[in-house]
Amino acid sequence: MGNPAGGAQMSETETLDARQTGIIDSVEKYGLSVMHVTAERPDLPSFSFSIGFEHTLGQPEVLIYGLERDLARNMINEVFRQCQEQGLVLADGQVISDVIEGYDCIARSIEDPRGRMMHFGYANWFQRRNGGENLRRAMQIVWPDPESKAFPWEDGFSREIGRSQVQLYPSGGPR
């Protein structure tokens, strides 16, 4: 049965939990939803990811590792805004300015399907629910070392900062 407002398709037997309903409502109202995943162990970093970039913008979903929930959510919202209002096209190596004040970030492609399955649970659910398949593309928004402004593939990047950003993209710098 379709949604007359043009929203997601739903089977008549599908039962949604509160989180799923919240995701659908957020994507319909704002174009996206942002999920935060807190690491189960203190030695592992948390991450945040988008739901709705593909549905609303035709762009890959994005993920940010190792930052506090509110900062990561604000960064994802800013990337969404730049895609929607400024025509930013997410591609491997794309520099994204004004996501964190005073720093550029870089989009890196998450090419391994297992990484997309493990890190984008509700985004995959949302894609399938809308008649699609699991995500075929996603981007990790990589932020620089706050001191050196170096990225993980550059000299001067701190190992401590590196532990905060699990690398889901191919090794080395952007091509």
Disulfide bonds with the S-S distance in Angstrom:
none
